Amino acid sequence: MGENLMDSIREWWGAIMAATGLCIWLVRLEGSSKTALREIARLEKQLDADRKAISETRKEQNEMLREMRADIKRLLERSGPARD
C-alpha cells in the first residue's frame, strides 16, 4: 500500500506541482487585483476632490473678475466722456 502510494505520487508529481503553482499564482493575482482596486478608488476620490477644488477656485476667479470689471467701469465713468 505504501509503495503504491509513493508510485502514484511520483507519477502525478508534475501535475501536483503545476496545480500548487497555479493556486499560488491565483492567490497572488487576487491580491494584486485587490490592491489595484483600492488604488483606483483612492484615485477616484482624489479626482473628485481636485474637481471640487478647481470648481471653487474658478468661482472665486469669476467673482474677482466681475469686481474688477465693475471697478474699471466706475473708473471710466468718473473720468468722463472720452475727449477727441
DAJOLIN-V618349 format. One record per helix or strand. SS is the DSSP state (H for helix, E for strand). FROM is the first residue (numbers start at 1). TO is the last residue. If there is no record, write none. Layout:
SS FROM TO
SS FROM TO
This chain:
H 2 79
